[in-house]
Amino acid sequence: MKKLELLFFLILLVFFIVSCKESVESDITKQIELEEDYTIDANGDLYIKVGDQPSILEINALPDSQIIQDERQRLLILSDPSDQYQHGVLGDDLEATSVTFVQLSDQPVVISKFSVAQDWVIESIRPIWSDWDGDGEREIVLTLSNSSNGAKLVLYDENGINLAESLPIGKGFRWRHALAISAFGEEGQRLLVDVQTPHIGGIVSFYRWDKEKELLITEATRSSYSTHDIGSRAMKMYTLMRDEESKQVLLIVPNQSKKELVALRFESGVIHEEWRIPLEGRLSGNLELIDYNGVRTIRTFVDNNQEVLLNIPE
């Protein structure tokens, strides 16, 4: 009798282990499928997987546009590429001139589109799409560039209405890397942060949105940081982290040489360095904040292919 009970227990144990394994593998497969649910081909067509059959939308997308999805199952995609501004900072001479919105459903459809001013291009592959003022509607931050003025930051609503913009750099072929909008202020004030000329000097700047003047006004700057390599399509050489002690959001970026990571905190119009971490190599990939065995850790790559996990200073 005891042998039968033991045998039955072993059968149940094996079944449980196999079931768990299949569940984990199923989750992994599902994640991979979700990542491949929509792609852009070389002609700018958007392929969306709906059941067993793909849906194809001819939207003339920027081939290397990074597709962003919101909580309402909408996609934001940069579109209508042009070679009128041949800077090549993001890998080629094609830059978008419009923004297209797609609604996901059983029959995906383009729901709206807007273009930027004729003499400008969108010098980015990953715009910011965020509800800055908390009114329930998202705004879009684009980096616009031309050969006369260089780059400026422009804030739009989803209908393409220009809500505010920064001053341009003032010289052509000078780029800005728009990073994020978050609660960087000491009282939870939501600010926009970018890095001006990350390849030559790297000036981190925080901006507030002045609705009355329709301006993005600089609150603070600090130089000698870099979040991008010329010609690279890696747009996430930074990450954000909430500091539990100050309750503020910290911006974590590489220094100019990309051999250290630095945590920056905005307070009372000044950008402070909270800490620095040596990388034992040169940063070559995006930064990712992960939970590693219950500990907040930064995951990235140095010297092109060496994965590193970095402990965050207390």
N, C-alpha and C positions, 0 to 999 in steps of 0.2 A: 504493500500500500504506500509506504513512504517513498519507494522507488518511483511509483507512478506519479505521486505528487511532485517529486523532484523533476521528473521528465516534463510534466506539464508546465512547471515553473520555468524550465529552461526554454521550452517552446515559446512561452509568452515573452520571455526576455529577448529572444532573437527577433520575434515579431516587432517588439517595441523599438529595438535598435534599428532594424531595417526601415520601419515606418518613419522614425525621426530622420534618418539619413535621406529618405526620399523627400521628406518635407523640406529639409534644408536645401537639397539639390533643386527642388521645385522653385523655392524662393530665389535661388541664384539665377536659374533660367529665366524666371519672370523678370528679374531686374535687368538682365541682358536684353530681353525682348523689349522692355520698356525703353531702354536706351536707343533701340533701333526702330522705334515706332515711327519716327519721321527723319528723313534725310534730304539733303539738297544735292542734285546732280550737277554736272559741269555746265549744263544749259540753264541752270537756275530754276528748274522745276522742283517742286516740293512733293516728295513721296511720303504718303501717310498710310501706315498699315491699319486697315479696318477689317477685322476678321481675317479671312483667307485671301482677300483681294486688296491690292493697294489702291488708294485714291491719289490721283495726280492733279496738282494745281500748278498751272503755268503762271508763276508770279514773278519771274525774272529776278530771283533772289541772288544776292551776293553769294558766290559759291562757298566762301569760307565764313559766312555769317554764323555765329553761335545762336542757336534757337533758344528762346526763353519762353517758358510756360508759366501761366499764373494759376491762381486757385479757381478760376472760372473756366478752366479748360480752353484758354485762348493762347495762341502763339504769337510772339513778336519776332519778326524776321526783317533784317536789313535787305533792301532790294534796289533794283535799277542801277547796276554798277556802271561806273564811268572811269576812264583813264585820264581825265582832264587834270588831275593833280598827281603827278608822278613822284611821290615821295618814297614809297616802298617800305615804310617803316614796319608794316605788318606783314611783309612777305611778298607782296606783289604791287603792281601799279593800279589795281582796281579798287575803287572805294564806292560805297553805296551812295545814292542820292535820295532815297526814300525809305519809308518804314511801312511794312505791311502787317496787318493783323488777320489771323486765321482763327475761326471758331472750330474746335474739334467736336465731332459728332459722328453719327453713322454716315453722314454725307458732309465731310468738312467743306467749309466755304470761306472765301475771303470776305471779311466783314467791313474793313475800312483800310485806307491807305493815305499817307500824306507825304509830300516831297519837301525838301529843304530849299532854301533860296538858290537861284540858278548858279551863282558864282561860287558856291560852296559844295564840299563833299563831306560825307560822314566818315571821319578818319578813325574808325573803330570796327571791331567785329563783335563786340559785346557791350551794348548800351546798358544803361541803368534803367530799370522799370520798377518804380517803387512809389508807394503812397507817402509822399514827403510830409504833407500837412495833416494827415490823418482824417481826411474827409470821406474816405471810402473809395476814392477814385485814384488810380495810379497816374503818376507823371513819368515822363521819359527824359533822361539826360543824354544828350548826344555831344560828342566832340566834333565840331565843324571846323574845317580847315580850307584855306586857299593860299595861293602863292604870294599874295600881297600882305596878308595879315597873320599868317600862321594859324594857330588853333585857338578856339574859344569854346567854352561850355555853354550850351543852350538848353533851357528847360522848356519842354512842350507838354501840353495836355494830349490826350489820346486822339483828339480831333486835329492835331497839328497846329494848334494855336500857340504862338510863342509867348510864354509866360514870363521868362526872365533870361538873362544871359550875363556871362562874365565879360571882362575886357579881353580882347584877343592878345596874344603874346606880342604882336606888332611886327613880326618878321616871319617871312615864309619859311616853310620846311622846318618848323619847330613844333613839336607835338606835345599834347597833354594826355595823360592816362587817367581817365575818370574811374574811380575805384568803387565808391559806395556812398549810400546815405544811411546814417545810423545815429543813435542817441549818444553822440560824442560829448555833448555839453555836460557840465557838472550837475545840472538840474534836469537832465534828460532831453536837453535841446537837440533836435535833429539837425545835423549839418551834413553837407556834401564834402567829400574829400577827394582830391586828385593829386597827381604828381606831374608837375610841369617839367618838360625836358628831362625825362628820366635817364636819358643816355648821356647828358652833359650837365651835370650839376644837381639834378634831381631835387626839385623844390616841392615839398609836401605843403599843400594849402587846404585850409578848411574854409567853407563858405556858408553863409546864411542866405536864405531866400527873402529878399525885401519885395513883398508883393506890391506895395504902393509905387515904388520906383521901378519895378520890373527888372531888378538887378540881382545878380549873384555877387554878394559882397564878401570880400576876403576878410576873415576874422583873425587868421594867424598863418604864418609860414615858417618853414624850417628846411634848410638845404642839406644836401649830401646823402640822398637816398635814391635807390633805383628799383623800379618794379617791372622792368621789361628789358629784353635784349633786342637790338635792331634786327628786323626780319623775322622775329619769332611770333607765333600765334598763341603762345602761352600768356594769358591775360590775368592769371590769378597768382602772381608772385607776391601775394599779400594775404592776410587773413584778419578777421576781427575776433576779439575775445572780450567777454565781460569780466572785469576785475571784481572779485567778490568783496574786496575790502573797500574800494572807492565806489563800487556799484556803477562805474563808468565803462563805456566800451573803449577798449584799447585797439589801436591800429598797429599791426605787426608787419614790418616791411624789412627788406634787406638794406644794408648800408650801400654806399656807392660802389664799392668793390665787390659786393655780393658775397662777402666772406663772413658776414655777421648778420644776425637778425636783431632788429631793434623794436621795442614796444614803445609807441608814442601815445601820450595822453594830452588831450586839449583841456585847458583850464584857464578861465579868466583872460582870454586873449593870448595865451602863451602855449606853445607846444613843448611838453616836457618828455624827456627820455626816462622811461621806467626801468628798463634793463636791456642788456645786450647778451646774445648767445653766440659764441664762435661756432662756425660751421665745419671746420677742418676740411675745407674745400670750397669751391665756388658754386653758388646756387645755380641750378640749371633747370628747375621745374617749379610747378605751382606749389603753393603752401596749402596744407589742409589741417584743420584742427580736428583731432579725433579723440575718442575715449579709448585708451589703451590700458586694459586691466583696471578700469576704474579711475585712471589718472588722465587728466587733460594733457595731450601730447601733440606736438607739431610734426606732421609727416611731410617730407619733401625729398628732393634728389639733389645731389651735388656732383660736379665733374661729369655731367651728362647721363650717368646711369646708376650711380650709387645711392640706394635708398637710405635715408637716415630718419630716425625718430628722436625728437629733441624734447627733453624735459623742460617744462616752463618754470622759471625761478619763482619761489614763494614770495 
